[in-house]
Amino acid sequence: MGILDTIIHTKQTESLNQFNPSEVVKEVLELLKERDRKILAFRYGLEGSEAKTLAAIGKEHN
């Protein structure tokens, strides 16, 4: 492996070590309208909520 390969590998490893999927999800959810964010949070159990079916979410929010 050459020096350039070593540098590229090091940079990729650093990027992966700094990657935080939870933070990415949080940032993306903040871009949504509040209603849409809540629906996704309820559906997938995000933001401390319990995962629910779409039918259950629909009953609660209609």
Phi and psi in radians as a Rosetta constraint file:
Dihedral C 1 N 2 CA 2 C 2 CIRCULARHARMONIC -1.457 0.35
Dihedral N 2 CA 2 C 2 N 3 CIRCULARHARMONIC 3.056 0.35
Dihedral C 2 N 3 CA 3 C 3 CIRCULARHARMONIC -1.106 0.35
Dihedral N 3 CA 3 C 3 N 4 CIRCULARHARMONIC -0.683 0.35
Dihedral C 3 N 4 CA 4 C 4 CIRCULARHARMONIC -1.130 0.35
Dihedral N 4 CA 4 C 4 N 5 CIRCULARHARMONIC -0.738 0.35
Dihedral C 4 N 5 CA 5 C 5 CIRCULARHARMONIC -1.076 0.35
Dihedral N 5 CA 5 C 5 N 6 CIRCULARHARMONIC -0.697 0.35
Dihedral C 5 N 6 CA 6 C 6 CIRCULARHARMONIC -1.115 0.35
Dihedral N 6 CA 6 C 6 N 7 CIRCULARHARMONIC -0.751 0.35
Dihedral C 6 N 7 CA 7 C 7 CIRCULARHARMONIC -1.119 0.35
Dihedral N 7 CA 7 C 7 N 8 CIRCULARHARMONIC -0.802 0.35
Dihedral C 7 N 8 CA 8 C 8 CIRCULARHARMONIC -1.084 0.35
Dihedral N 8 CA 8 C 8 N 9 CIRCULARHARMONIC -0.792 0.35
Dihedral C 8 N 9 CA 9 C 9 CIRCULARHARMONIC -1.069 0.35
Dihedral N 9 CA 9 C 9 N 10 CIRCULARHARMONIC -0.732 0.35
Dihedral C 9 N 10 CA 10 C 10 CIRCULARHARMONIC -1.101 0.35
Dihedral N 10 CA 10 C 10 N 11 CIRCULARHARMONIC -0.783 0.35
Dihedral C 10 N 11 CA 11 C 11 CIRCULARHARMONIC -1.129 0.35
Dihedral N 11 CA 11 C 11 N 12 CIRCULARHARMONIC -0.713 0.35
Dihedral C 11 N 12 CA 12 C 12 CIRCULARHARMONIC -1.124 0.35
Dihedral N 12 CA 12 C 12 N 13 CIRCULARHARMONIC -0.723 0.35
Dihedral C 12 N 13 CA 13 C 13 CIRCULARHARMONIC -1.120 0.35
Dihedral N 13 CA 13 C 13 N 14 CIRCULARHARMONIC -0.726 0.35
Dihedral C 13 N 14 CA 14 C 14 CIRCULARHARMONIC -1.087 0.35
Dihedral N 14 CA 14 C 14 N 15 CIRCULARHARMONIC -0.746 0.35
Dihedral C 14 N 15 CA 15 C 15 CIRCULARHARMONIC -1.104 0.35
Dihedral N 15 CA 15 C 15 N 16 CIRCULARHARMONIC -0.751 0.35
Dihedral C 15 N 16 CA 16 C 16 CIRCULARHARMONIC -1.139 0.35
Dihedral N 16 CA 16 C 16 N 17 CIRCULARHARMONIC -0.648 0.35
Dihedral C 16 N 17 CA 17 C 17 CIRCULARHARMONIC -1.170 0.35
Dihedral N 17 CA 17 C 17 N 18 CIRCULARHARMONIC -0.511 0.35
Dihedral C 17 N 18 CA 18 C 18 CIRCULARHARMONIC -1.565 0.35
Dihedral N 18 CA 18 C 18 N 19 CIRCULARHARMONIC -0.184 0.35
Dihedral C 18 N 19 CA 19 C 19 CIRCULARHARMONIC -1.225 0.35
Dihedral N 19 CA 19 C 19 N 20 CIRCULARHARMONIC 2.217 0.35
Dihedral C 19 N 20 CA 20 C 20 CIRCULARHARMONIC -2.225 0.35
Dihedral N 20 CA 20 C 20 N 21 CIRCULARHARMONIC 1.690 0.35
Dihedral C 20 N 21 CA 21 C 21 CIRCULARHARMONIC -0.977 0.35
Dihedral N 21 CA 21 C 21 N 22 CIRCULARHARMONIC -0.655 0.35
Dihedral C 21 N 22 CA 22 C 22 CIRCULARHARMONIC -1.077 0.35
Dihedral N 22 CA 22 C 22 N 23 CIRCULARHARMONIC -0.699 0.35
Dihedral C 22 N 23 CA 23 C 23 CIRCULARHARMONIC -1.194 0.35
Dihedral N 23 CA 23 C 23 N 24 CIRCULARHARMONIC -0.663 0.35
Dihedral C 23 N 24 CA 24 C 24 CIRCULARHARMONIC -1.110 0.35
Dihedral N 24 CA 24 C 24 N 25 CIRCULARHARMONIC -0.788 0.35
Dihedral C 24 N 25 CA 25 C 25 CIRCULARHARMONIC -1.070 0.35
Dihedral N 25 CA 25 C 25 N 26 CIRCULARHARMONIC -0.769 0.35
Dihedral C 25 N 26 CA 26 C 26 CIRCULARHARMONIC -1.045 0.35
Dihedral N 26 CA 26 C 26 N 27 CIRCULARHARMONIC -0.773 0.35
Dihedral C 26 N 27 CA 27 C 27 CIRCULARHARMONIC -1.143 0.35
Dihedral N 27 CA 27 C 27 N 28 CIRCULARHARMONIC -0.692 0.35
Dihedral C 27 N 28 CA 28 C 28 CIRCULARHARMONIC -1.185 0.35
Dihedral N 28 CA 28 C 28 N 29 CIRCULARHARMONIC -0.743 0.35
Dihedral C 28 N 29 CA 29 C 29 CIRCULARHARMONIC -1.069 0.35
Dihedral N 29 CA 29 C 29 N 30 CIRCULARHARMONIC -0.585 0.35
Dihedral C 29 N 30 CA 30 C 30 CIRCULARHARMONIC -1.149 0.35
Dihedral N 30 CA 30 C 30 N 31 CIRCULARHARMONIC -0.334 0.35
Dihedral C 30 N 31 CA 31 C 31 CIRCULARHARMONIC -1.408 0.35
Dihedral N 31 CA 31 C 31 N 32 CIRCULARHARMONIC -0.280 0.35
Dihedral C 31 N 32 CA 32 C 32 CIRCULARHARMONIC -1.505 0.35
Dihedral N 32 CA 32 C 32 N 33 CIRCULARHARMONIC 2.817 0.35
Dihedral C 32 N 33 CA 33 C 33 CIRCULARHARMONIC -1.138 0.35
Dihedral N 33 CA 33 C 33 N 34 CIRCULARHARMONIC 2.661 0.35
Dihedral C 33 N 34 CA 34 C 34 CIRCULARHARMONIC -0.979 0.35
Dihedral N 34 CA 34 C 34 N 35 CIRCULARHARMONIC -0.766 0.35
Dihedral C 34 N 35 CA 35 C 35 CIRCULARHARMONIC -1.066 0.35
Dihedral N 35 CA 35 C 35 N 36 CIRCULARHARMONIC -0.806 0.35
Dihedral C 35 N 36 CA 36 C 36 CIRCULARHARMONIC -1.113 0.35
Dihedral N 36 CA 36 C 36 N 37 CIRCULARHARMONIC -0.713 0.35
Dihedral C 36 N 37 CA 37 C 37 CIRCULARHARMONIC -1.083 0.35
Dihedral N 37 CA 37 C 37 N 38 CIRCULARHARMONIC -0.769 0.35
Dihedral C 37 N 38 CA 38 C 38 CIRCULARHARMONIC -1.122 0.35
Dihedral N 38 CA 38 C 38 N 39 CIRCULARHARMONIC -0.732 0.35
Dihedral C 38 N 39 CA 39 C 39 CIRCULARHARMONIC -1.062 0.35
Dihedral N 39 CA 39 C 39 N 40 CIRCULARHARMONIC -0.820 0.35
Dihedral C 39 N 40 CA 40 C 40 CIRCULARHARMONIC -1.125 0.35
Dihedral N 40 CA 40 C 40 N 41 CIRCULARHARMONIC -0.681 0.35
Dihedral C 40 N 41 CA 41 C 41 CIRCULARHARMONIC -1.109 0.35
Dihedral N 41 CA 41 C 41 N 42 CIRCULARHARMONIC -0.772 0.35
Dihedral C 41 N 42 CA 42 C 42 CIRCULARHARMONIC -1.170 0.35
Dihedral N 42 CA 42 C 42 N 43 CIRCULARHARMONIC -0.712 0.35
Dihedral C 42 N 43 CA 43 C 43 CIRCULARHARMONIC -1.118 0.35
Dihedral N 43 CA 43 C 43 N 44 CIRCULARHARMONIC -0.738 0.35
Dihedral C 43 N 44 CA 44 C 44 CIRCULARHARMONIC -1.878 0.35
Dihedral N 44 CA 44 C 44 N 45 CIRCULARHARMONIC 0.117 0.35
Dihedral C 44 N 45 CA 45 C 45 CIRCULARHARMONIC 1.223 0.35
Dihedral N 45 CA 45 C 45 N 46 CIRCULARHARMONIC 0.694 0.35
Dihedral C 45 N 46 CA 46 C 46 CIRCULARHARMONIC -1.648 0.35
Dihedral N 46 CA 46 C 46 N 47 CIRCULARHARMONIC 2.892 0.35
Dihedral C 46 N 47 CA 47 C 47 CIRCULARHARMONIC 0.971 0.35
Dihedral N 47 CA 47 C 47 N 48 CIRCULARHARMONIC 0.608 0.35
Dihedral C 47 N 48 CA 48 C 48 CIRCULARHARMONIC 1.434 0.35
Dihedral N 48 CA 48 C 48 N 49 CIRCULARHARMONIC 0.055 0.35
Dihedral C 48 N 49 CA 49 C 49 CIRCULARHARMONIC -1.583 0.35
Dihedral N 49 CA 49 C 49 N 50 CIRCULARHARMONIC 2.845 0.35
Dihedral C 49 N 50 CA 50 C 50 CIRCULARHARMONIC -1.551 0.35
Dihedral N 50 CA 50 C 50 N 51 CIRCULARHARMONIC 2.429 0.35
Dihedral C 50 N 51 CA 51 C 51 CIRCULARHARMONIC -1.081 0.35
Dihedral N 51 CA 51 C 51 N 52 CIRCULARHARMONIC 2.378 0.35
Dihedral C 51 N 52 CA 52 C 52 CIRCULARHARMONIC -2.282 0.35
Dihedral N 52 CA 52 C 52 N 53 CIRCULARHARMONIC 2.786 0.35
Dihedral C 52 N 53 CA 53 C 53 CIRCULARHARMONIC -1.320 0.35
Dihedral N 53 CA 53 C 53 N 54 CIRCULARHARMONIC 2.817 0.35
Dihedral C 53 N 54 CA 54 C 54 CIRCULARHARMONIC -1.126 0.35
Dihedral N 54 CA 54 C 54 N 55 CIRCULARHARMONIC -0.591 0.35
Dihedral C 54 N 55 CA 55 C 55 CIRCULARHARMONIC -1.083 0.35
Dihedral N 55 CA 55 C 55 N 56 CIRCULARHARMONIC -0.777 0.35
Dihedral C 55 N 56 CA 56 C 56 CIRCULARHARMONIC -1.127 0.35
Dihedral N 56 CA 56 C 56 N 57 CIRCULARHARMONIC -0.704 0.35
Dihedral C 56 N 57 CA 57 C 57 CIRCULARHARMONIC -1.136 0.35
Dihedral N 57 CA 57 C 57 N 58 CIRCULARHARMONIC -0.745 0.35
Dihedral C 57 N 58 CA 58 C 58 CIRCULARHARMONIC -1.065 0.35
Dihedral N 58 CA 58 C 58 N 59 CIRCULARHARMONIC -0.710 0.35
Dihedral C 58 N 59 CA 59 C 59 CIRCULARHARMONIC -1.106 0.35
Dihedral N 59 CA 59 C 59 N 60 CIRCULARHARMONIC -0.671 0.35
Dihedral C 59 N 60 CA 60 C 60 CIRCULARHARMONIC -1.319 0.35
Dihedral N 60 CA 60 C 60 N 61 CIRCULARHARMONIC -0.467 0.35
Dihedral C 60 N 61 CA 61 C 61 CIRCULARHARMONIC -1.964 0.35
Dihedral N 61 CA 61 C 61 N 62 CIRCULARHARMONIC 0.226 0.35
